[in-house]
């Protein structure tokens, strides 16, 4: 068990599947009361139901993270259900069904929608949840970045590089309120989204290039997320932690 998670209220966006589902279930298993925040109702309700079936506490909140009103309603649902908010994981993103196009060619309306979810959604959900966290005397936030942030790979990488910047800026702005803000940058992780987006031949090349040559799994990411949210990381903020099999080695 990770210290300081049991009894806390955790909001996890994009937790209807993949890595977000793993985060939500791990938080619940460590004693947190979890808000499964997801745009796809059936997926989110399934995860919340499975958590409750395991004897743990969870509710579903339908959310479009690109909408300030929807993010605010998500936060209100958490407060109404569990009395406050202590932890936030900004995991929601467009990836598995992402359109492939260059920055020079991508349809601009699509680009704006993409950035509103993948970049601005982090800010909007933080703005929605931070007031409740302040009322509880502080908390912790984990943003989902990606190794793509350092690889110059189109608007997906650009959005994740912006998430890194938001992580640092929000860490400075919210530190006085005892709210810590960090990020995880996963490498290639075996999820439905990755399988939909990355061709098998390229996937093999990608794995071969890693220092630890295998795809990651959501379970590989969970311990880092729990650590960053826990009291064990009490003096750690503004950091981006790679969990990537050695794909990116930063000095």
Rosetta silent file (secondary structure, phi, psi, omega in degrees, C-alpha in Angstrom):
SEQUENCE: XXXXXXXXXXXXXXXXXXXXXXXXXXXXXXXXXXXXXXXXXXXXXXXXXXXXXXXXXXXXXXXXXXXXXXXXXXXXXXXXXXXXXXXXXXXXXXXXXXXXXXXXXXXXXXXXXXXXXXXXXXXXXXXXXXXXXXXXXXXXXXXXXXXXXXXXXXXXXXXXXXXXXXXXXXXXXXXXXXXXXXXXXXXXXXXXXXXXXXXXXXXXXXXXXXXXXXXXXXXXXXXXXXXXXXXXXXXXXXXXXXXXXXXXXXX
SCORE:     score description
SCORE:     0.000 S_00000001
   1 L     0.000  143.089  178.830    0.000    0.000    0.000 S_00000001
   2 L   -94.280  132.557 -174.552    1.158    3.535   -0.781 S_00000001
   3 L   -66.489  139.682  173.501    0.980    5.978    2.169 S_00000001
   4 L    84.520   11.406  177.611   -1.605    8.727    2.095 S_00000001
   5 L  -102.964  -38.288 -179.196   -3.953    7.254   -0.533 S_00000001
   6 L   -56.954  130.907  179.043   -6.413    5.309    1.616 S_00000001
   7 L    85.368  -10.103 -179.996   -9.521    7.380    2.300 S_00000001
   8 L   -81.034  158.439  177.041   -8.648   10.017   -0.290 S_00000001
   9 E  -102.158  122.427 -175.660  -10.962   11.024   -3.138 S_00000001
  10 E  -120.109  130.005  173.848   -9.391   10.515   -6.563 S_00000001
  11 E  -104.638  126.582  179.723  -10.690   11.719   -9.931 S_00000001
  12 E  -124.275  113.098  179.890   -9.277    9.841  -12.935 S_00000001
  13 E   -84.625  152.582 -179.333  -10.184   11.152  -16.392 S_00000001
  14 L    62.199   37.286 -172.727  -10.282    8.857  -19.399 S_00000001
  15 L  -103.778   23.401  176.695  -10.602    5.870  -17.077 S_00000001
  16 L   -85.011    4.674 -179.897  -13.072    3.822  -19.102 S_00000001
  17 L   176.907  174.987  172.661  -10.280    1.612  -20.442 S_00000001
  18 H    57.133 -138.789 -175.821   -6.555    1.183  -20.980 S_00000001
  19 H   -65.507  -40.074 -179.969   -4.102    2.968  -18.713 S_00000001
  20 H   -61.076  -40.710  176.416   -6.773    5.135  -17.079 S_00000001
  21 H   -61.585  -42.673  178.782   -8.753    2.065  -16.033 S_00000001
  22 H   -62.001  -41.274  177.608   -5.607    0.562  -14.505 S_00000001
  23 H   -61.837  -48.774 -176.789   -4.978    3.784  -12.556 S_00000001
  24 H   -60.243  -45.771 -178.271   -8.562    3.952  -11.287 S_00000001
  25 H   -68.563  -35.481  178.403   -8.635    0.319  -10.153 S_00000001
  26 H   -68.386  -40.408  177.171   -5.228    0.565   -8.474 S_00000001
  27 H   -61.848  -43.562  178.821   -6.264    3.679   -6.562 S_00000001
  28 H   -63.196  -41.444  179.610   -9.431    1.924   -5.398 S_00000001
  29 H   -64.279  -24.544  177.031   -7.418   -1.155   -4.370 S_00000001
  30 L   -92.917   11.511  171.638   -5.247    1.169   -2.276 S_00000001
  31 L    96.781    3.800  178.161   -8.298    2.505   -0.457 S_00000001
  32 L   -78.640  154.589  170.354   -9.155    5.626   -2.443 S_00000001
  33 E   -93.784  119.739 -165.210  -12.709    6.625   -3.320 S_00000001
  34 E  -110.314  133.482  169.531  -12.583    6.889   -7.100 S_00000001
  35 E  -100.574  110.970  178.686  -14.475    9.027   -9.587 S_00000001
  36 E   -83.957   99.992 -175.213  -14.311    7.242  -12.937 S_00000001
  37 E   -99.982  119.658 -169.454  -14.492   10.235  -15.297 S_00000001
  38 E  -154.764  141.690  179.177  -15.069    9.216  -18.906 S_00000001
  39 L   -77.331  -27.979  179.548  -16.757   10.596  -22.035 S_00000001
  40 L   -93.920  106.347 -170.192  -18.043    7.145  -23.082 S_00000001
  41 H   -56.879  -48.221 -176.445  -20.797    6.358  -20.598 S_00000001
  42 H   -60.547  -41.439 -179.887  -20.941    2.576  -21.025 S_00000001
  43 H   -66.712  -45.021 -179.473  -17.174    2.204  -20.559 S_00000001
  44 H   -65.179  -41.807  178.994  -17.046    4.447  -17.513 S_00000001
  45 H   -65.190  -34.925  177.666  -20.018    2.800  -15.848 S_00000001
  46 H   -62.057  -47.687 -178.242  -18.449   -0.621  -16.430 S_00000001
  47 H   -63.849  -44.990  179.017  -15.223    0.337  -14.671 S_00000001
  48 H   -60.912  -40.524  179.573  -17.042    1.967  -11.743 S_00000001
  49 H   -65.145  -40.473  179.507  -19.275   -1.099  -11.421 S_00000001
  50 H   -66.468  -36.510  176.591  -16.290   -3.463  -11.435 S_00000001
  51 H   -64.182  -45.959  179.036  -14.595   -1.430   -8.706 S_00000001
  52 H   -63.981  -37.450  178.875  -17.719   -1.585   -6.554 S_00000001
  53 H   -63.169  -25.308  177.610  -18.057   -5.326   -7.223 S_00000001
  54 L   -83.685    4.060  178.221  -14.561   -5.712   -5.752 S_00000001
  55 L    86.167   15.757 -179.072  -15.843   -4.140   -2.528 S_00000001
  56 L  -112.216  174.521 -172.849  -14.317   -0.708   -3.154 S_00000001
  57 L  -104.027  130.205  178.487  -15.855    2.748   -3.634 S_00000001
  58 E  -161.196  148.457  170.137  -16.413    4.364   -7.041 S_00000001
  59 E  -131.972  158.314  176.431  -18.872    6.487   -8.975 S_00000001
  60 E   -99.622  139.522  172.731  -19.056    7.331  -12.656 S_00000001
  61 E  -131.010  118.301  177.072  -18.973   10.912  -13.953 S_00000001
  62 E   -73.994  130.691 -176.170  -19.560   11.579  -17.626 S_00000001
  63 L  -148.676  138.768  165.430  -17.135   14.263  -18.789 S_00000001
  64 L  -107.381  105.533 -171.842  -15.881   16.016  -21.888 S_00000001
  65 L   -66.306  -14.692  179.056  -12.580   17.402  -20.612 S_00000001
  66 L   -82.927   -3.786 -178.167  -12.508   20.046  -23.351 S_00000001
  67 L  -107.762  120.006  177.354  -15.622   21.709  -21.885 S_00000001
  68 H   -57.466  -39.793 -179.393  -15.261   23.991  -18.846 S_00000001
  69 H   -66.444  -40.732  179.972  -18.872   23.313  -17.858 S_00000001
  70 H   -68.117  -40.169  176.966  -18.453   19.551  -18.146 S_00000001
  71 H   -63.161  -39.956  178.213  -15.205   19.608  -16.143 S_00000001
  72 H   -64.709  -39.495  178.136  -16.931   21.656  -13.448 S_00000001
  73 H   -65.113  -36.292  176.209  -19.816   19.163  -13.344 S_00000001
  74 H   -60.761  -47.392  179.237  -17.282   16.345  -12.939 S_00000001
  75 H   -63.223  -40.131  179.292  -15.726   18.065   -9.941 S_00000001
  76 H   -64.087  -37.150  177.526  -19.156   18.747   -8.476 S_00000001
  77 H   -62.841  -41.042  178.459  -20.039   15.067   -8.843 S_00000001
  78 H   -63.316  -45.620 -179.065  -16.931   14.118   -6.875 S_00000001
  79 H   -65.928  -42.181  179.570  -17.726   16.568   -4.078 S_00000001
  80 H   -63.402  -39.629 -175.378  -21.374   15.516   -3.985 S_00000001
  81 H   -79.325  -39.927 -169.639  -20.497   11.818   -3.860 S_00000001
  82 H  -127.547    0.213  173.309  -17.491   11.790   -1.545 S_00000001
  83 L    92.087   -3.207  179.922  -17.274   15.223    0.105 S_00000001
  84 L   168.614 -169.962  176.943  -14.247   16.649   -1.668 S_00000001
  85 L  -140.120  133.104  177.352  -11.285   15.978   -3.965 S_00000001
  86 L  -116.343  -35.307 -172.014   -7.725   15.089   -2.980 S_00000001
  87 E  -131.242  143.631  178.638   -6.165   13.495   -6.063 S_00000001
  88 E  -138.260  131.092  172.280   -6.527   14.074   -9.804 S_00000001
  89 E  -116.780  112.603  178.659   -5.152   12.074  -12.718 S_00000001
  90 E   -88.873   85.737 -174.135   -5.439   13.929  -16.036 S_00000001
  91 L  -105.086  -22.577 -172.806   -5.322   10.919  -18.328 S_00000001
  92 L   -60.764  137.105  179.223   -8.015   11.633  -20.948 S_00000001
  93 L  -165.535  154.922  168.718   -6.750   12.116  -24.504 S_00000001
  94 L   -85.498  121.193  176.731   -7.531   11.440  -28.133 S_00000001
  95 L  -146.848  -58.744 -173.261   -5.125    8.746  -29.317 S_00000001
  96 L   -58.578  -35.427  178.716   -6.585    5.402  -30.414 S_00000001
  97 L  -107.592   22.635 -177.604   -8.845    6.990  -33.034 S_00000001
  98 L   -65.700  135.144  175.378   -6.507    9.887  -33.801 S_00000001
  99 L   -73.049  139.150  179.134   -6.411   11.022  -37.423 S_00000001
 100 L   -94.908  116.611  178.993   -2.966   10.743  -38.985 S_00000001
 101 L  -159.919  158.704  177.981   -1.876   13.963  -40.652 S_00000001
 102 L   -82.707  164.682  174.791    1.058   16.353  -40.595 S_00000001
 103 L   -60.792  -30.877 -179.458    0.990   19.721  -38.884 S_00000001
 104 L   -75.475  -23.652 -172.344    1.030   21.293  -42.324 S_00000001
 105 L  -114.151  -16.171 -173.856   -1.958   19.298  -43.572 S_00000001
 106 L   -60.402  138.489  175.187   -4.208   18.520  -40.596 S_00000001
 107 L   -57.641  129.995 -170.941   -7.711   19.973  -40.822 S_00000001
 108 H   -67.718  -35.919  177.793   -7.634   23.025  -38.554 S_00000001
 109 H   -63.217  -40.430  177.392  -11.002   22.373  -36.904 S_00000001
 110 H   -65.725  -42.605  178.453   -9.831   18.863  -36.034 S_00000001
 111 H   -57.117  -43.751 -179.929   -6.514   20.230  -34.756 S_00000001
 112 H   -65.110  -42.710  178.104   -8.345   22.641  -32.452 S_00000001
 113 H   -62.297  -42.782  179.793  -10.610   19.877  -31.123 S_00000001
 114 H   -59.782  -48.852 -179.205   -7.581   17.638  -30.583 S_00000001
 115 H   -67.631  -33.476  178.484   -5.686   20.299  -28.655 S_00000001
 116 H   -64.300  -31.780  176.522   -8.761   21.208  -26.618 S_00000001
 117 H   -83.261  -56.181 -168.992   -8.897   17.622  -25.364 S_00000001
 118 H   -75.522  -27.948 -179.992   -5.229   16.621  -25.154 S_00000001
 119 L  -109.564  -60.037 -175.153   -3.783   19.913  -23.942 S_00000001
 120 H   -67.334  -26.020  177.680   -6.494   22.247  -22.666 S_00000001
 121 H   -59.824  -34.393  177.065   -8.339   19.383  -20.977 S_00000001
 122 H   -62.240  -46.102 -179.838   -5.488   19.086  -18.486 S_00000001
 123 H   -67.001  -45.166 -176.047   -5.832   22.742  -17.558 S_00000001
 124 H   -64.095  -42.239  179.720   -9.634   22.730  -17.455 S_00000001
 125 H   -69.231  -35.343  175.856   -9.868   19.681  -15.196 S_00000001
 126 H   -65.392  -44.414  177.862   -7.180   21.090  -12.910 S_00000001
 127 H   -62.114  -35.373 -179.236   -9.026   24.394  -12.696 S_00000001
 128 H   -71.445  -37.483 -173.398  -12.248   22.535  -11.923 S_00000001
 129 H   -91.814  -26.133 -173.234  -10.778   20.321   -9.188 S_00000001
 130 H   -59.092  -40.165  179.162   -8.206   22.612   -7.536 S_00000001
 131 H   -58.636  -41.727  178.027  -10.693   24.652   -5.456 S_00000001
 132 H   -67.016  -34.938  177.982  -12.017   21.500   -3.781 S_00000001
 133 H   -66.706  -40.523  178.227   -8.443   20.298   -3.231 S_00000001
 134 H   -60.939  -38.858  179.132   -7.525   23.585   -1.598 S_00000001
 135 H   -63.801  -25.061  179.413  -10.452   23.205    0.804 S_00000001
 136 L   -89.699   -0.318  178.414   -9.004   19.851    1.878 S_00000001
 137 L    92.577   11.816  178.218   -5.621   21.434    2.598 S_00000001
 138 L   130.109 -172.471 -178.792   -3.848   20.305   -0.565 S_00000001
 139 E   170.818 -163.084 -178.249   -3.511   17.285   -2.793 S_00000001
 140 E  -145.436  144.480 -179.633   -1.677   15.799   -5.743 S_00000001
 141 E  -127.546  137.578  171.300   -2.131   15.773   -9.508 S_00000001
 142 E  -121.982  124.216  175.826   -0.603   13.474  -12.118 S_00000001
 143 E   -99.322  142.946  179.003   -0.775   14.469  -15.782 S_00000001
 144 E   -91.987  110.694  175.511   -0.367   11.905  -18.531 S_00000001
 145 L   -97.820 -149.145  178.516    2.412   12.935  -20.908 S_00000001
 146 L  -170.613  152.847  172.267    4.219   10.688  -23.412 S_00000001
 147 H   -62.957  -18.307  176.276    7.683   10.061  -24.746 S_00000001
 148 H   -58.858  -21.102  179.317    6.256   11.543  -27.959 S_00000001
 149 H   -58.615  -28.217 -176.866    6.828   14.928  -26.290 S_00000001
 150 H  -107.091   10.698 -172.370   10.555   14.640  -27.125 S_00000001
 151 L  -111.992    0.591  178.177   10.253   12.976  -30.523 S_00000001
 152 L    58.810   44.611 -175.318    8.888   15.750  -32.759 S_00000001
 153 L  -109.634   73.684  169.791    5.938   13.627  -33.892 S_00000001
 154 H    64.468 -156.115 -172.343    3.233   16.006  -35.060 S_00000001
 155 H   -75.379  -21.846  173.849    0.382   17.408  -33.063 S_00000001
 156 H   -65.716  -49.870  177.817    0.239   14.464  -30.654 S_00000001
 157 H   -62.449  -37.877  178.597    3.825   15.105  -29.571 S_00000001
 158 H   -62.202  -43.607  179.008    3.171   18.843  -29.509 S_00000001
 159 H   -62.435  -41.095 -178.893    0.205   18.378  -27.175 S_00000001
 160 H   -71.656  -33.267  173.465    2.240   16.195  -24.830 S_00000001
 161 H   -62.890  -38.378  176.202    5.123   18.684  -24.814 S_00000001
 162 H   -65.496  -36.564  176.731    2.543   21.287  -23.780 S_00000001
 163 H   -61.485  -39.130  175.664    1.363   18.957  -21.007 S_00000001
 164 H   -60.612  -43.297  178.244    4.933   18.931  -19.687 S_00000001
 165 H   -64.953  -42.482  177.067    4.925   22.718  -19.694 S_00000001
 166 H   -60.950  -39.985  179.618    1.541   22.854  -17.982 S_00000001
 167 H   -57.476  -45.791 -179.361    2.829   20.449  -15.347 S_00000001
 168 H   -69.476  -43.197 -179.863    5.681   22.786  -14.454 S_00000001
 169 H   -64.374  -44.050 -179.753    3.581   25.954  -14.565 S_00000001
 170 H   -68.632  -33.026  176.375    0.793   24.455  -12.461 S_00000001
 171 H   -60.708  -40.666  178.336    3.313   23.067   -9.975 S_00000001
 172 H   -70.059  -41.880 -177.104    4.556   26.604   -9.367 S_00000001
 173 H   -69.759  -34.625 -171.691    1.076   28.129   -9.222 S_00000001
 174 H  -102.020   -5.982 -178.762   -0.434   25.532   -6.911 S_00000001
 175 H   -59.221  -36.130 -178.973    2.506   24.735   -4.659 S_00000001
 176 H   -64.272  -22.917  178.400    1.513   27.433   -2.189 S_00000001
 177 H   -93.705   11.055  179.645   -1.794   25.590   -1.736 S_00000001
 178 L    62.761   33.768  173.606    0.103   22.338   -1.004 S_00000001
 179 E  -108.014  117.774  178.690   -1.003   20.845   -4.315 S_00000001
 180 E   -91.749  144.199 -178.594    1.762   18.912   -6.043 S_00000001
 181 E  -133.692  117.245  177.185    1.710   18.478   -9.840 S_00000001
 182 E  -132.494  175.020 -179.497    3.795   15.888  -11.684 S_00000001
 183 E  -138.977  154.358  171.472    3.537   13.930  -14.927 S_00000001
 184 E  -113.509  134.096  175.737    4.211   10.445  -16.260 S_00000001
 185 E  -112.693   93.755  178.331    5.573    9.980  -19.784 S_00000001
 186 E   -70.425  149.170  166.381    4.808    6.413  -20.877 S_00000001
 187 L   -87.155 -162.762 -177.851    6.670    4.759  -23.690 S_00000001
 188 L   -62.310  117.337 -172.222    4.953    2.346  -26.092 S_00000001
 189 E  -120.833  133.915 -174.392    2.331    0.607  -23.963 S_00000001
 190 L   -75.166   92.808  177.124    0.228   -2.360  -25.021 S_00000001
 191 L  -130.421  167.586  176.098   -3.299   -0.982  -25.024 S_00000001
 192 H   -57.895  -38.555 -179.148   -6.229   -1.146  -27.412 S_00000001
 193 H   -63.147  -44.976  179.380   -5.408    2.422  -28.460 S_00000001
 194 H   -63.844  -42.143 -179.121   -1.802    1.563  -29.381 S_00000001
 195 H   -63.036  -32.417  179.198   -2.910   -1.519  -31.301 S_00000001
 196 H   -75.926  -25.719 -169.854   -5.347    0.617  -33.287 S_00000001
 197 H  -101.098  -29.096 -170.763   -2.795    3.321  -34.045 S_00000001
 198 L  -113.305  121.163  178.333    0.555    1.586  -34.617 S_00000001
 199 L   -61.333  149.159 -175.319    1.126   -0.977  -37.409 S_00000001
 200 H   -59.186  -40.735 -178.440    2.560   -4.311  -36.304 S_00000001
 201 H   -63.770  -42.078  179.273    5.739   -3.948  -38.388 S_00000001
 202 H   -69.166  -35.393  179.403    6.535   -0.549  -36.890 S_00000001
 203 H   -60.248  -41.150  179.236    5.721   -1.841  -33.424 S_00000001
 204 H   -63.603  -41.810  177.343    8.401   -4.541  -33.776 S_00000001
 205 H   -63.502  -40.780 -179.029   10.989   -1.943  -34.814 S_00000001
 206 H   -62.952  -46.833  179.718    9.976    0.261  -31.915 S_00000001
 207 H   -62.314  -41.183 -178.943   10.328   -2.533  -29.376 S_00000001
 208 H   -63.451  -23.637 -177.855   13.718   -3.533  -30.775 S_00000001
 209 L   -84.172   -9.619 -175.282   14.987    0.013  -30.212 S_00000001
 210 L   -81.269  148.068  174.609   14.215    0.024  -26.486 S_00000001
 211 L   -63.475  -36.710  172.534   16.844   -0.602  -23.821 S_00000001
 212 L  -110.241   92.841 -163.304   14.317   -2.976  -22.253 S_00000001
 213 L   -78.201   75.418  170.733   12.950   -4.467  -25.474 S_00000001
 214 L  -155.709  159.190  171.139    9.290   -5.149  -24.825 S_00000001
 215 L   -68.025  146.064  171.333    6.050   -3.226  -24.877 S_00000001
 216 E   -76.510  171.088  173.586    4.994   -1.779  -21.570 S_00000001
 217 L  -128.231  160.175  175.387    1.687   -2.621  -19.944 S_00000001
 218 H   -52.920  -35.064  179.544   -0.678   -0.431  -17.935 S_00000001
 219 H   -64.819  -24.695  176.031    0.505   -2.305  -14.843 S_00000001
 220 H   -67.620  -27.315 -175.738    4.043   -1.030  -15.518 S_00000001
 221 H   -89.464  -25.001 -173.022    2.776    2.539  -15.116 S_00000001
 222 H   -57.793  -47.973 -177.040    0.598    2.062  -12.045 S_00000001
 223 H   -59.473  -36.642  179.109    3.329    2.063   -9.336 S_00000001
 224 H   -67.383  -41.531  177.922    4.750    5.380  -10.565 S_00000001
 225 H   -61.175  -47.231 -179.807    1.306    6.969  -10.622 S_00000001
 226 H   -63.123  -40.963  177.881    0.548    5.760   -7.099 S_00000001
 227 H   -59.589  -48.699 -176.730    3.935    6.934   -5.849 S_00000001
 228 H   -64.349  -29.194  178.893    3.499   10.429   -7.307 S_00000001
 229 H   -84.309  -16.213 -171.354    0.040   10.725   -5.733 S_00000001
 230 L   -89.238  170.528  177.037    1.142    9.365   -2.369 S_00000001
 231 H   -66.809  -18.187  178.913    2.739   10.956    0.663 S_00000001
 232 H   -64.066  -21.680  178.200    5.989    9.191   -0.297 S_00000001
 233 H  -105.865   33.058 -171.909    6.407   11.896   -2.977 S_00000001
 234 L   -62.827  -19.173  178.818    5.613   14.712   -0.573 S_00000001
 235 L  -120.642   34.285 -177.541    8.518   16.959   -1.696 S_00000001
 236 L  -125.748  118.383  178.906    8.341   16.153   -5.386 S_00000001
 237 L  -153.425  155.399  178.462    6.593   18.473   -7.820 S_00000001
 238 L    74.608   18.456 -175.395    6.972   19.824  -11.352 S_00000001
 239 L  -108.508  149.011  173.510    8.618   16.626  -12.602 S_00000001
 240 E  -114.056  116.840 -175.244    8.018   14.465  -15.672 S_00000001
 241 E  -104.630  119.075  176.764    8.878   10.823  -14.988 S_00000001
 242 E   -78.510  131.757  170.452    9.531    8.556  -17.959 S_00000001
 243 E  -127.354   90.229 -160.546    8.241    4.986  -17.683 S_00000001
 244 L  -149.177   14.896 -179.854    9.324    3.793  -21.099 S_00000001
 245 L    63.866   20.366  179.665   11.749    0.878  -21.122 S_00000001
 246 L    82.589   22.635  178.792   14.596    3.308  -21.777 S_00000001
 247 L   -64.896  -46.139  179.261   13.128    4.795  -24.963 S_00000001
 248 L  -117.871  122.596  177.165   14.094    8.344  -24.007 S_00000001
 249 L  -116.020  104.673 -176.179   17.148    8.925  -21.836 S_00000001
 250 L   -96.345  138.284  177.620   17.324   12.548  -20.743 S_00000001
 251 L   -69.884    0.000    0.000   20.410   14.014  -19.045 S_00000001
